């Protein structure tokens, strides 16, 4: 069964009623961790990768239509938005005209069902913290659920492990903090453990499109579905060109040993390879976390590996209470769902436009999304009407959603004429403010930008 620390962790999971497939998967990664596996991907073991562009691919209408009819949609919806001061599902945040991320996702799917006469089921992968609020919010869409399939399934949880001996941590101040999600690579474990993968196959769904619920650009587009279907690939990921803002993030590469495509995350990069990680000319493509897989190929791979795909380990070191740096240091054992690309022979990448990658990780992103940089059409698809400006808000005054909303009580300023907006200090915006070119607001406490002002250049408080 393993070491005393592993026995304690497995007993804790069994006591919490964790699914057996998830327990076995955790044990696999625990043993890797115990034997010193770090999951690092040295620069010397990889080469840059070249990929095709969606714009250069021909997909006929019937292929696209038939692919959508065989597609199911999964949205990763386990995040609470704690980094933005939220204590509920981030997807409940208002985006535009009283519509949340969830509202827009539901309406995107319902529109596509009507346009393509497709069942296009929507499944939310929730955590135990986001499930109730999410299902309550989706109750307004009576026709969203598809017969024979649930609206949600739950991601698994696992114990956080003390760095000193890998035993499961105890934290009486908040026992919930003793647990963590296993990273979004858990989706494959959860689909198998719940029986949903087999259910999808039995009901005739050949393809699954997976994306994050905070990325409203990730629509189950018929053209992309058609490309995936005609490619015959078992697995694919949509990629975008890296920009300066992506320098610290992960990227795709090709492993020298076997020619497989790999996804190297920043947490898997050695310190001495940091320069190569940031080299946008060498490693040009990063993941949108929009991925497609063939249900039959996924089942075959899981069956062949006894339910464990064997994704690369990510060893994530944190404090048991993220808000308390004095709390014990723990290891969270994680995997990334995109790393499954290296499991499948013949897996593909496709370069898509940046409009399919609109993640909201900070209030900087939220301001752009709520502004007029994007229009939301009758199909509820985000249409960028201008170049996305660079936004940097003062973390002391705008980092949390509550702070952010107080500073923009009349809504976001117009940013479609902006190149950049940097705010240092405490500035509150009136209605109808327009930002043009490069704008910087510096210093000041309790400063106000009056209604209908046009901001240009630099202004000091």
Phi, psi and omega per residue, in radians:
X1 nan -0.476 3.077
X2 2.143 -2.899 -3.082
X3 -1.227 2.873 3.081
X4 -0.992 -0.664 3.141
X5 -1.122 -0.753 3.109
X6 -1.118 -0.729 3.126
X7 -1.035 -0.715 3.113
X8 -1.121 -0.736 -3.124
X9 -1.142 -0.754 -3.137
X10 -1.173 -0.642 3.099
X11 -1.134 -0.666 3.126
X12 -1.140 -0.732 3.120
X13 -1.159 -0.728 3.117
X14 -1.099 -0.697 3.124
X15 -1.131 -0.461 3.130
X16 -1.581 0.014 3.096
X17 1.304 0.477 -3.136
X18 -1.203 2.473 -3.122
X19 -0.979 2.475 -3.059
X20 -1.064 -0.674 3.122
X21 -1.079 -0.708 3.129
X22 -1.171 -0.655 3.123
X23 -1.123 -0.777 -3.135
X24 -1.157 -0.636 3.116
X25 -1.156 -0.769 3.096
X26 -1.036 -0.768 -3.132
X27 -1.055 -0.667 3.098
X28 -1.021 -0.839 -3.095
X29 -1.288 -0.553 3.093
X30 -1.062 -0.758 -3.130
X31 -1.125 -0.662 3.072
X32 -1.077 -0.778 -3.139
X33 -1.081 -0.755 -3.106
X34 -1.098 -0.546 -3.123
X35 -1.613 0.233 3.013
X36 1.577 0.147 3.110
X37 -1.135 2.330 -3.136
X38 -1.975 -0.307 -3.101
X39 1.366 0.133 -3.099
X40 -1.195 2.536 3.109
X41 -2.107 1.671 -3.111
X42 -1.096 2.538 3.120
X43 -1.021 -0.556 -3.098
X44 -1.174 -0.230 -3.085
X45 -1.751 0.012 -3.045
X46 -2.309 2.750 3.024
X47 -2.137 2.771 3.027
X48 -1.087 2.838 -3.113
X49 -2.193 2.486 3.023
X50 -1.894 2.508 -3.099
X51 -2.433 2.821 3.085
X52 -1.341 2.757 3.088
X53 -1.807 2.412 3.095
X54 -1.027 -0.624 -3.127
X55 -1.074 -0.383 -3.106
X56 -1.679 0.010 -3.061
X57 -1.710 2.409 3.072
X58 -1.713 2.181 3.098
X59 -2.294 2.054 -3.127
X60 -1.345 2.767 -3.015
X61 -1.044 -0.685 -3.081
X62 -1.214 -0.653 3.082
X63 -1.099 -0.759 3.131
X64 -1.112 -0.781 -3.111
X65 -1.103 -0.784 -3.112
X66 -1.172 -0.615 3.127
X67 -1.133 -0.747 3.124
X68 -1.093 -0.631 3.140
X69 -1.165 -0.338 -3.140
X70 -1.868 0.259 -3.041
X71 -1.896 2.433 2.944
X72 -1.951 2.623 -3.072
X73 -2.007 2.265 3.062
X74 -2.115 2.255 3.070
X75 -1.931 2.217 3.057
X76 -1.335 2.055 -2.962
X77 -2.376 0.618 -3.079
X78 -1.603 -0.126 -3.028
X79 -1.435 2.463 3.134
X80 -1.660 -0.161 -3.067
X81 1.179 0.599 -3.084
X82 -1.104 -0.546 3.132
X83 -1.161 -0.296 3.105
X84 -1.856 0.233 3.064
X85 1.445 0.291 -3.121
X86 -1.653 2.708 3.072
X87 -2.215 0.394 3.058
X88 -2.520 3.137 -3.067
X89 -0.968 2.265 3.127
X90 -1.074 -0.490 -3.111
X91 -1.191 -0.125 3.065
X92 -1.477 -0.107 3.097
X93 -1.051 2.442 3.075
X94 -1.256 2.351 3.121
X95 -1.851 -0.885 -3.049
X96 -2.804 2.372 3.031
X97 0.871 0.744 3.115
X98 1.342 0.121 -3.138
X99 -1.727 2.313 3.088
X100 -1.577 3.061 3.007
X101 -0.948 -0.795 -3.113
X102 -1.076 -0.719 3.117
X103 -1.043 -0.792 -3.094
X104 -1.198 -0.715 3.091
X105 -1.031 -0.848 -3.129
X106 -1.041 -0.737 -3.094
X107 -1.287 -0.555 3.028
X108 -1.055 -0.818 -3.113
X109 -1.150 -0.788 -3.135
X110 -1.094 -0.653 3.102
X111 -1.132 -0.775 -3.133
X112 -1.145 -0.626 3.078
X113 -1.021 -0.777 -3.121
X114 -1.187 -0.732 -3.075
X115 -1.177 -0.640 -3.042
X116 -1.937 0.101 -3.112
X117 0.857 0.883 -3.050
X118 -2.104 2.567 3.103
X119 -1.216 -0.670 3.049
X120 0.634 1.158 -3.132
X121 -1.106 2.533 3.079
X122 -1.968 2.176 3.109
X123 -2.158 2.269 3.096
X124 -1.702 2.203 2.991
X125 -1.581 1.731 -3.094
X126 -1.670 2.854 2.914
X127 -1.750 2.964 3.130
X128 -1.115 -0.301 3.128
X129 -1.509 -0.391 -3.073
X130 -1.867 -0.176 -2.995
X131 -1.034 -0.981 -3.011
X132 -1.072 -0.846 -3.119
X133 -1.097 -0.677 -3.120
X134 -1.148 -0.834 -3.119
X135 -1.131 -0.628 3.076
X136 -1.091 -0.767 -3.111
X137 -1.153 -0.532 -3.094
X138 -1.529 -0.059 -3.137
X139 -1.089 -0.422 -3.113
X140 -1.215 -0.243 -3.121
X141 -1.821 1.493 -3.024
X142 -1.046 -0.548 -3.030
X143 -1.750 0.291 -3.071
X144 -1.361 -0.699 -3.112
X145 -1.207 2.516 3.104
X146 -1.877 2.348 -3.102
X147 -0.923 2.341 3.066
X148 1.521 -0.078 3.137
X149 -2.312 2.517 3.123
X150 -1.421 2.847 3.028
X151 -1.380 -0.341 -3.116
X152 -2.523 2.784 2.826
X153 -2.458 2.728 -3.009
X154 -1.740 2.368 2.987
X155 -1.234 2.756 -3.114
X156 -1.425 3.005 3.031
X157 -2.329 2.762 -3.111
X158 -2.509 2.782 -3.136
X159 -1.304 2.469 2.938
X160 -1.277 2.528 -3.020
X161 -2.018 2.325 3.086
X162 -1.100 2.337 -3.109
X163 -1.116 -0.498 -3.026
X164 -1.225 -0.586 -3.090
X165 -2.535 0.079 3.123
X166 1.155 0.248 3.050
X167 -1.388 2.666 -3.133
X168 -1.129 2.358 -3.077
X169 -1.326 2.598 2.966
X170 -1.976 2.406 -3.103
X171 -2.539 1.551 -3.030
X172 -1.110 -0.466 -3.115
X173 -1.094 -0.536 3.098
X174 -2.804 1.553 -3.066
X175 -0.990 -0.442 3.095
X176 -1.048 -0.519 -3.112
X177 -1.303 -0.073 3.049
X178 -1.321 -0.190 -3.054
X179 -2.023 2.702 3.060
X180 -2.559 2.787 3.012
X181 -1.333 2.700 -3.097
X182 -1.503 0.432 -3.046
X183 1.436 2.876 -3.058
X184 -1.307 -0.106 2.987
X185 -1.117 -0.225 3.097
X186 -1.151 -0.233 -3.089
X187 -0.988 -0.672 -3.099
X188 -1.236 -0.695 3.076
X189 -1.083 -0.789 -3.101
X190 -1.173 -0.702 3.127
X191 -1.104 -0.672 3.125
X192 -1.282 -0.812 -3.072
X193 -1.109 -0.607 3.142
X194 -1.445 -0.202 -3.071
X195 1.452 0.029 -3.072
X196 -1.170 -0.605 3.131
X197 -1.055 -0.783 3.114
X198 -1.153 -0.671 3.106
X199 -1.049 -0.743 3.139
X200 -1.100 -0.748 3.117
X201 -1.107 -0.797 -3.109
X202 -1.071 -0.531 -3.115
X203 -1.640 0.152 2.981
X204 1.576 0.246 3.125
X205 -1.574 2.002 -3.081
X206 -1.548 -0.501 -3.031
X207 -2.164 2.587 3.048
X208 -2.225 2.309 3.042
X209 -1.884 2.166 -3.089
X210 -2.090 2.394 3.073
X211 -2.751 2.982 3.130
X212 -1.427 2.490 -3.123
X213 -1.235 -0.301 3.121
X214 -1.574 0.149 3.087
X215 -1.987 1.628 -3.079
X216 -1.318 -0.131 3.028
X217 -1.344 -0.224 -3.052
X218 -1.504 1.271 3.095
X219 -1.579 2.476 3.082
X220 -1.235 1.212 -3.011
X221 -1.102 2.359 -3.070
X222 -1.144 -0.597 -3.121
X223 -1.174 -0.724 3.105
X224 -1.173 -0.718 3.102
X225 -1.045 -0.748 3.121
X226 -1.117 -0.726 3.088
X227 -1.037 -0.801 -3.109
X228 -1.105 -0.751 -3.117
X229 -1.091 -0.812 -3.078
X230 -1.337 -0.294 3.092
X231 -1.233 -0.492 -3.077
X232 1.266 0.149 -3.112
X233 -1.258 2.584 3.090
X234 -1.386 -0.371 -3.001
X235 -2.760 2.489 3.128
X236 -2.679 2.687 3.081
X237 -2.287 2.421 3.014
X238 -1.393 2.274 -3.122
X239 -2.090 2.717 3.038
X240 -2.253 2.756 3.049
X241 -1.132 2.361 3.104
X242 -1.263 2.535 3.087
X243 -2.065 3.001 3.111
X244 -0.918 -0.537 3.130
X245 -1.267 -0.191 -3.133
X246 -1.746 0.103 -3.021
X247 -1.011 -0.611 -3.063
X248 -1.584 -0.039 -3.083
X249 -1.653 -3.097 -3.104
X250 -1.325 3.040 -3.131
X251 -2.745 2.903 3.068
X252 -1.597 2.654 3.074
X253 -2.707 3.051 3.084
X254 -2.036 2.220 -3.096
X255 -1.293 2.255 -3.085
X256 -1.126 -0.615 -3.009
X257 -1.096 -0.690 -3.050
X258 -2.369 0.034 3.110
X259 1.362 0.047 -3.136
X260 -1.282 2.577 3.016
X261 -1.281 2.388 3.080
X262 -2.237 2.687 3.031
X263 -1.918 1.956 3.120
X264 -1.723 2.030 3.079
X265 -1.448 2.801 3.132
X266 -1.054 -0.587 3.139
X267 -1.230 -0.165 3.121
X268 -1.848 0.238 -3.077
X269 -1.861 2.240 3.118
X270 -1.184 2.597 3.134
X271 -0.927 -0.675 -3.111
X272 -1.265 -0.187 3.111
X273 -1.781 0.163 -3.094
X274 -1.051 -0.645 -3.138
X275 -1.136 -0.743 3.113
X276 -1.148 -0.669 3.094
X277 -1.008 -0.689 -3.067
X278 -1.488 -0.040 -3.085
X279 -1.397 1.779 -3.064
X280 -1.279 -0.327 3.085
X281 -1.415 -0.543 3.129
X282 -1.422 -0.982 -3.134
X283 -1.872 1.712 -2.908
X284 -1.611 -0.245 -2.976
X285 -2.184 2.386 3.057
X286 -2.140 2.931 -3.047
X287 -1.518 2.475 2.979
X288 -1.485 -0.193 -2.953
X289 1.107 0.387 2.945
X290 -1.736 1.978 -3.103
X291 -2.304 2.756 -3.109
X292 -2.211 2.426 2.995
X293 -2.482 2.665 3.080
X294 -1.466 2.156 -3.046
X295 -1.078 -0.661 -3.128
X296 -1.186 -0.729 3.121
X297 -1.145 -0.657 3.131
X298 -1.162 -0.765 3.126
X299 -1.095 -0.741 3.139
X300 -1.069 -0.745 -3.136
X301 -1.162 -0.742 3.134
X302 -1.168 -0.713 3.124
X303 -1.093 -0.706 -3.104
X304 -1.194 -0.381 -3.094
X305 -1.950 0.352 3.138
X306 0.952 0.668 3.041
X307 1.516 -0.026 -3.106
X308 -2.050 1.891 -3.112
X309 -1.117 -0.491 -3.125
X310 1.409 0.692 3.104
X311 -1.141 2.663 3.114
X312 -1.033 2.427 3.128
X313 -1.248 2.417 2.951
X314 -2.042 2.062 -3.127
X315 -1.682 1.835 -3.036
X316 -1.861 1.978 -3.110
X317 -1.689 2.204 -3.131
X318 -2.509 -3.130 2.939
X319 -1.600 2.570 -3.114
X320 -1.006 -0.672 2.988
X321 -1.845 1.833 -3.065
X322 -0.995 -0.423 -3.142
X323 -1.552 0.005 -3.105
X324 -2.267 1.687 -3.096
X325 -1.135 -0.220 3.098
X326 -1.533 -0.131 3.138
X327 -1.300 2.769 -3.034
X328 -0.958 2.531 3.101
X329 -1.404 2.333 -3.083
X330 -2.278 2.788 3.002
X331 -1.831 2.289 2.975
X332 -1.872 2.144 -3.112
X333 -1.538 2.012 -3.010
X334 -2.277 2.811 2.951
X335 -2.402 2.742 3.117
X336 -1.863 2.335 -3.065
X337 -1.123 -0.545 3.137
X338 -1.166 -0.383 3.137
X339 -1.141 -0.247 3.103
X340 -1.113 -0.230 -3.135
X341 -1.046 -0.521 -3.113
X342 -1.389 -0.185 -3.130
X343 -1.362 -0.509 -2.934
X344 -1.827 2.137 2.995
X345 -1.116 2.256 3.127
X346 1.492 0.178 3.073
X347 -1.099 2.668 -3.022
X348 -2.256 2.753 2.918
X349 -2.063 2.626 3.030
X350 -2.405 2.293 3.127
X351 -1.443 2.192 3.123
X352 -2.045 2.936 3.117
X353 -1.279 2.764 -3.086
X354 -1.138 -0.283 3.135
X355 -1.163 -0.263 3.091
X356 -1.607 0.113 -3.113
X357 -2.384 1.553 -3.099
X358 -2.218 1.065 -3.091
X359 -1.270 2.573 3.065
X360 -2.000 1.734 3.138
X361 -1.842 -0.377 -3.102
X362 -2.435 2.991 3.068
X363 -1.208 -0.354 3.008
X364 -1.024 -0.834 3.123
X365 -1.137 -0.683 -3.104
X366 -1.104 -0.681 3.137
X367 -1.087 -0.755 3.119
X368 -1.097 -0.765 -3.101
X369 -1.130 -0.626 -3.136
X370 -1.423 -0.165 -3.108
X371 -1.475 -2.984 3.141
X372 -1.605 0.249 3.064
X373 -1.143 -0.563 3.105
X374 -2.016 2.460 2.928
X375 -1.849 2.575 3.083
X376 -1.957 2.009 -3.029
X377 -1.487 -3.009 3.130
X378 -1.082 -0.438 3.118
X379 -1.555 0.028 3.136
X380 1.102 0.402 3.045
X381 -1.613 2.387 3.121
X382 -1.255 2.227 3.124
X383 -2.056 1.908 3.126
X384 -1.233 2.191 -3.129
X385 -1.813 0.010 3.133
X386 -2.728 2.893 3.030
X387 -1.118 2.432 -3.133
X388 -1.256 2.093 -3.126
X389 -1.337 2.798 3.022
X390 -1.448 2.254 -3.137
X391 -2.190 2.283 3.079
X392 -2.380 1.909 -3.112
X393 -1.757 2.545 -3.135
X394 -1.080 2.070 -3.088
X395 -1.088 -0.448 -3.141
X396 -1.245 -0.356 -3.028
X397 -2.132 -0.299 -3.004
X398 -2.245 -0.063 -2.997
X399 -1.095 -0.726 -3.091
X400 -1.561 2.556 -3.075
X401 -1.028 -0.689 3.125
X402 -1.064 -0.762 3.088
X403 -1.114 -0.800 -3.109
X404 -0.989 -0.862 -3.098
X405 -1.103 -0.592 3.122
X406 -1.173 -0.497 -3.120
X407 -1.516 -0.236 3.078
X408 -2.243 1.033 -3.022
X409 -1.165 -0.395 -3.115
X410 -1.819 0.231 -3.139
X411 1.796 2.979 -3.100
X412 -1.247 2.625 3.030
X413 -1.252 2.867 3.021
X414 -1.252 2.210 -3.133
X415 -2.080 0.083 -3.037
X416 -1.235 -0.274 3.055
X417 -1.817 0.120 -3.062
X418 -1.607 2.578 2.970
X419 -1.755 -0.717 3.077
X420 -2.696 2.668 3.047
X421 -2.397 2.027 3.094
X422 -2.080 2.217 -3.135
X423 -2.113 2.132 3.042
X424 -2.050 2.166 -3.108
X425 1.812 -2.805 -2.938
X426 -2.023 1.686 -3.097
X427 -2.169 2.272 3.096
X428 -1.913 2.405 -3.032
X429 -1.817 2.356 2.995
X430 -1.442 -3.105 -3.110
X431 -1.273 2.490 2.951
X432 1.305 0.349 3.113
X433 -1.234 2.453 3.103
X434 -2.045 2.382 3.120
X435 -1.952 2.191 -3.107
X436 -2.154 2.302 3.091
X437 1.201 -2.540 3.106
X438 -1.612 2.107 -3.087
X439 -2.192 2.375 3.060
X440 -2.322 2.219 3.028
X441 -1.891 2.139 -2.981
X442 -2.115 2.401 3.023
X443 1.103 -3.019 3.065
X444 1.613 2.556 3.067
X445 -2.214 2.264 3.136
X446 1.173 0.517 3.127
X447 -1.424 2.686 -3.105
X448 -2.301 2.393 2.968
X449 -1.720 2.024 -3.004
X450 -1.235 2.769 -3.134
X451 -0.962 2.452 3.054
X452 1.156 0.202 3.082
X453 -1.213 2.625 3.022
X454 -1.903 2.045 -3.093
X455 -1.683 2.246 3.030
X456 -2.409 2.668 3.037
X457 1.141 -2.599 -3.080
X458 -1.951 2.389 3.067
X459 -2.252 2.307 3.129
X460 -1.799 2.546 -3.128
X461 -1.451 nan nan
